[in-house]
Amino acid sequence: YNLSLPAQPELVGTWSGEYLHDIEVYNNKLYGAAIYSGNFYIIDVSDKSNPQTLISYDTGGGYVSTHDCAITSDEQYLITADETTGGHIKIFDISNYSNINLIGEYYTPENETHTSHNVYIQENTGLMIISYYADGTRFVDISDPYNPLEVGYYDMSELEGLYESNWGTYVNLPSGNIISSDTEQG
């Protein structure tokens, strides 16, 4: 949409591949998570009136899995968050679109019964920060994407259900602070 007149947004273009649950746009590329197929998409949106699919890739998570994605600032690695029982974080090397590889994974000790939700890269630290439902907010060093290393976490709830507690985390505020939302206590 063209938002030069915010009260009257004008449709400029559309992409009609499949339903994308969450997206991130960076450097005229749209990185999209197709939750119902388990794919991620990379779409060239430099021509807003005619978006073009560059690649779709099956993350191996199956139906109702690839819920969210984030891209590193160098656009070499795409990170997906699966939202299903046992759902976790996967790091893909996307430096060569014709040779995409899963190179790293992150999950909490309770992975068998818990799930990840959304994943973010904090610009000023390069940390991967995850809203991980019942496992709280997780801070993961991905300077070596082959070996993600948890460096801290904050768990705001003792509840243990699949979709309990931390629904969302916002990481790129001007203050440098992060905000995590708690579905139980508001």
Solvent accessible surface area in square Angstrom, and as a share of the most:
residue,aa,sasa,rsa
1,Y,163,0.62
2,N,63,0.32
3,L,112,0.56
4,S,89,0.57
5,L,115,0.57
6,P,105,0.66
7,A,100,0.78
8,Q,129,0.57
9,P,69,0.44
10,E,105,0.47
11,L,99,0.49
12,V,60,0.34
13,G,24,0.23
14,T,93,0.54
15,W,61,0.21
16,S,111,0.72
17,G,48,0.46
18,E,60,0.27
19,Y,118,0.45
20,L,32,0.16
21,H,68,0.30
22,D,42,0.22
23,I,90,0.46
24,E,55,0.24
25,V,83,0.48
26,Y,74,0.28
27,N,101,0.52
28,N,74,0.38
29,K,55,0.23
30,L,26,0.13
31,Y,1,0.00
32,G,0,0.00
33,A,0,0.00
34,A,0,0.00
35,I,11,0.05
36,Y,115,0.44
37,S,44,0.28
38,G,0,0.00
39,N,29,0.15
40,F,0,0.00
41,Y,26,0.10
42,I,0,0.00
43,I,1,0.00
44,D,44,0.23
45,V,15,0.09
46,S,68,0.44
47,D,73,0.38
48,K,104,0.44
49,S,70,0.45
50,N,81,0.41
51,P,22,0.14
52,Q,92,0.41
53,T,66,0.38
54,L,73,0.36
55,I,39,0.20
56,S,51,0.33
57,Y,64,0.24
58,D,89,0.46
59,T,9,0.05
60,G,65,0.63
61,G,29,0.28
62,G,36,0.35
63,Y,159,0.61
64,V,50,0.28
65,S,0,0.00
66,T,0,0.00
67,H,5,0.02
68,D,12,0.06
69,C,3,0.02
70,A,0,0.00
71,I,7,0.04
72,T,15,0.09
73,S,87,0.56
74,D,83,0.43
75,E,31,0.14
76,Q,69,0.31
77,Y,49,0.18
78,L,0,0.00
79,I,0,0.00
80,T,0,0.00
81,A,0,0.00
82,D,6,0.03
83,E,23,0.10
84,T,47,0.28
85,T,84,0.49
86,G,19,0.19
87,G,2,0.02
88,H,30,0.14
89,I,0,0.00
90,K,13,0.06
91,I,0,0.00
92,F,2,0.01
93,D,29,0.15
94,I,2,0.01
95,S,66,0.43
96,N,76,0.39
97,Y,68,0.26
98,S,105,0.68
99,N,90,0.46
100,I,14,0.07
101,N,64,0.33
102,L,82,0.41
103,I,29,0.15
104,G,7,0.06
105,E,75,0.34
106,Y,17,0.06
107,Y,123,0.47
108,T,2,0.01
109,P,120,0.76
110,E,76,0.34
111,N,26,0.13
112,E,143,0.64
113,T,89,0.51
114,H,5,0.02
115,T,0,0.00
116,S,0,0.00
117,H,6,0.03
118,N,17,0.09
119,V,3,0.02
120,Y,50,0.19
121,I,26,0.13
122,Q,12,0.05
123,E,143,0.64
124,N,114,0.58
125,T,75,0.43
126,G,36,0.35
127,L,38,0.19
128,M,0,0.00
129,I,1,0.00
130,I,0,0.00
131,S,0,0.00
132,Y,0,0.00
133,Y,10,0.04
134,A,1,0.01
135,D,6,0.03
136,G,0,0.00
137,T,2,0.01
138,R,14,0.05
139,F,44,0.18
140,V,0,0.00
141,D,44,0.23
142,I,16,0.08
143,S,101,0.65
144,D,64,0.33
145,P,16,0.10
146,Y,122,0.46
147,N,100,0.51
148,P,27,0.17
149,L,113,0.56
150,E,61,0.27
151,V,83,0.48
152,G,26,0.25
153,Y,126,0.48
154,Y,138,0.53
155,D,59,0.31
156,M,38,0.17
157,S,10,0.06
158,E,161,0.72
159,L,80,0.40
160,E,108,0.48
161,G,29,0.28
162,L,48,0.24
163,Y,111,0.42
164,E,51,0.23
165,S,0,0.00
166,N,0,0.00
167,W,120,0.42
168,G,1,0.01
169,T,0,0.00
170,Y,101,0.39
171,V,7,0.04
172,N,76,0.39
173,L,64,0.32
174,P,144,0.91
175,S,80,0.51
176,G,32,0.31
177,N,97,0.50
178,I,52,0.26
179,I,96,0.49
180,S,34,0.22
181,S,42,0.27
182,D,18,0.10
183,T,69,0.40
184,E,73,0.33
185,Q,140,0.62
186,G,100,0.96
